[in-house]
Amino acid sequence: MLLCQYCNKECKNHNSLSNHSRLCPENPNREKSNLSLSWNKGLTAETDERVARNKDSLIRNGRCTGKAKTPETEMTRKRKLSEYAKKSGFGGYRAGAGRSRKYSVYDSFGNKTTLQSSYEHSIFEILSELSIRWIRPKALKYSGKNYFADFYLIDDNIYLDPKNDYKAKCDFAKVQAVRKENDVQILVILKNQIDKSYIASIVKRL
């Protein structure tokens, strides 16, 4: 057993013992750490002019966090992140994204696309059986944001968006805003509505 001669701490090997003994707080001749404290340790914007200037700079650039963050700087930060994301090609609908089961299918015009859930796949099968033509729609804008419905019935000018009950409640206000701002018909399809007769009733011409 290897013990420090100053504090009796048990060490694993001679190298560990040597390093510990050299820096042991009980060693009157211990080596001092050469790590220096940060220049602003213990200083605040109220007590130090340099900290105050640094804080002001962070706020102006929308990078400040915590109590110093204001709604204005937070909006600036989000805008900059959004601009960077758009420039880098991030965000929006991406086939195959997420953890849910994926289904690779073809729309009514032979374009390959990816369905993101079993709900969507069930709708796809019903539309195919009823010979209802559909495509994956482009984003609909609302309040400067994008909304992606899952199906667009091109012959009926109807958007279908299958959702579970919880998601439907969460997205209610969003769907309402999309309908109003784009003057379009969006039907949220719940699990108990994924039925051939119900889908046929939506399309009046059938």
C-alpha positions in Angstrom: 0.0 0.0 0.0 1.4 3.4 -1.0 0.5 6.2 1.4 1.2 9.9 1.2 3.6 10.8 4.0 1.8 14.1 4.6 -1.9 13.1 4.6 -1.9 9.3 4.4 -3.9 9.3 1.2 -3.7 5.9 -0.6 -2.2 6.0 -4.1 -2.3 3.4 -6.8 1.3 3.4 -7.8 4.6 5.2 -7.3 4.0 7.7 -10.1 0.6 8.6 -8.6 2.2 8.9 -5.1 4.9 11.2 -6.4 2.5 13.5 -8.2 0.1 13.7 -5.2 2.9 14.2 -2.6 4.4 17.0 -4.7 1.1 18.9 -4.7 -0.4 17.7 -1.4 -2.1 20.5 0.6 -0.4 19.1 3.7 3.0 19.3 2.2 4.7 22.5 3.6 7.0 22.6 0.5 4.4 21.7 -2.1 4.6 23.2 -5.6 2.2 26.0 -6.4 -0.1 25.5 -9.4 0.9 27.5 -12.4 -2.8 27.9 -13.5 -3.8 31.5 -13.2 -7.3 32.7 -12.3 -9.4 34.2 -15.1 -9.0 38.0 -15.2 -12.7 38.7 -14.4 -13.1 36.2 -11.5 -15.2 37.9 -8.8 -15.8 41.1 -10.9 -19.2 42.3 -12.0 -20.4 44.9 -14.5 -21.2 47.2 -11.5 -17.7 47.0 -10.0 -15.4 46.8 -13.1 -15.5 48.9 -16.3 -14.1 46.1 -18.5 -16.8 43.6 -17.5 -19.4 46.3 -18.2 -18.0 47.0 -21.6 -17.9 43.2 -22.4 -21.5 42.8 -21.3 -22.7 45.7 -23.4 -20.9 44.2 -26.4 -22.6 40.8 -25.9 -26.0 42.5 -25.6 -25.5 44.5 -28.8 -24.6 41.4 -30.8 -27.4 39.3 -29.4 -25.1 36.9 -27.8 -25.8 37.6 -24.1 -27.5 34.9 -22.1 -29.2 34.7 -18.7 -30.6 37.7 -16.9 -28.9 40.2 -19.3 -30.9 38.8 -22.3 -33.7 41.0 -23.5 -36.6 40.2 -25.9 -34.9 42.4 -28.5 -31.6 40.7 -28.3 -33.2 37.3 -28.3 -35.2 38.1 -31.5 -31.9 39.3 -33.1 -30.2 36.1 -32.0 -33.0 33.9 -33.5 -33.1 35.9 -36.7 -29.3 35.5 -37.2 -29.6 31.7 -36.5 -32.5 31.5 -38.9 -30.6 33.3 -41.7 -27.6 31.0 -41.1 -29.8 27.9 -41.2 -31.5 28.9 -44.5 -28.1 29.8 -46.0 -26.7 26.4 -45.0 -29.7 24.5 -46.2 -30.9 23.4 -42.7 -34.5 23.1 -41.6 -37.7 22.4 -43.5 -38.9 19.1 -44.7 -36.3 16.4 -45.2 -37.1 13.0 -46.4 -36.0 10.3 -43.9 -35.5 12.7 -41.0 -36.7 11.7 -37.5 -36.9 8.4 -35.7 -40.3 7.2 -36.8 -40.6 4.3 -39.3 -40.2 5.4 -42.9 -41.9 4.2 -46.1 -40.5 4.9 -49.5 -43.3 5.3 -52.0 -44.2 7.0 -55.3 -46.8 9.7 -55.6 -49.5 9.7 -58.4 -47.0 11.1 -60.9 -44.2 8.6 -60.3 -42.1 10.9 -58.0 -40.4 9.0 -55.2 -41.1 10.3 -51.7 -40.8 9.2 -48.1 -43.8 8.8 -45.8 -42.9 9.6 -42.2 -45.4 7.5 -40.2 -47.8 4.6 -40.3 -50.6 7.1 -40.3 -49.3 8.6 -43.6 -48.8 5.1 -45.1 -52.4 4.1 -44.3 -53.6 7.3 -46.0 -51.4 6.5 -49.0 -52.9 3.0 -49.3 -56.5 4.4 -49.2 -55.7 7.1 -51.8 -54.2 4.5 -54.1 -57.2 2.2 -53.7 -59.6 5.1 -54.4 -57.5 6.3 -57.3 -57.2 9.8 -55.8 -54.3 11.6 -57.2 -51.9 13.2 -54.7 -48.5 14.8 -54.3 -46.2 15.9 -51.5 -47.1 19.6 -51.3 -44.6 22.4 -51.0 -44.5 24.5 -47.8 -47.4 26.8 -47.0 -46.3 30.1 -45.4 -47.8 31.4 -42.2 -46.4 34.2 -39.9 -43.1 33.9 -41.7 -42.8 30.2 -41.0 -43.3 27.0 -43.1 -46.1 24.5 -42.7 -45.9 21.1 -44.4 -49.0 19.2 -45.0 -48.6 15.5 -45.8 -50.8 15.1 -48.9 -52.2 17.5 -51.5 -55.1 16.1 -53.5 -54.5 17.9 -56.8 -57.9 17.3 -58.3 -59.8 18.4 -55.2 -57.6 21.2 -53.9 -57.5 19.6 -50.5 -54.6 19.2 -48.1 -54.6 16.2 -45.8 -52.5 16.1 -42.6 -52.9 12.9 -40.5 -52.0 13.4 -36.8 -52.5 11.7 -33.5 -54.9 13.3 -31.0 -52.1 15.0 -29.0 -50.4 16.5 -32.0 -53.7 17.7 -33.4 -54.4 19.6 -30.2 -50.9 21.1 -30.1 -51.1 22.2 -33.8 -54.7 23.5 -33.8 -53.8 27.2 -33.7 -51.1 26.7 -36.3 -53.4 24.9 -38.7 -56.0 27.6 -38.3 -53.4 30.3 -39.1 -52.3 28.4 -42.2 -55.8 28.1 -43.4 -56.6 31.7 -42.9 -53.4 33.2 -44.4 -53.4 30.9 -47.4 -57.1 30.5 -48.0 -56.8 26.8 -48.4 -58.6 23.7 -47.2 -56.5 21.6 -44.8 -58.1 18.6 -43.2 -56.5 17.1 -40.1 -57.1 13.3 -40.1 -57.2 11.7 -36.8 -56.4 8.0 -36.2 -60.1 6.9 -36.0 -60.7 8.8 -39.3 -58.2 6.9 -41.3 -60.9 4.9 -43.1 -61.7 4.3 -46.7 -65.3 5.5 -46.4 -64.3 8.7 -44.5 -61.7 9.6 -47.0 -64.1 9.0 -49.8 -66.6 11.3 -48.1 -64.1 14.1 -48.2 -63.8 13.9 -52.0 -67.4 14.8 -53.0 -66.9 13.6 -56.6 -66.6 9.9 -55.5 
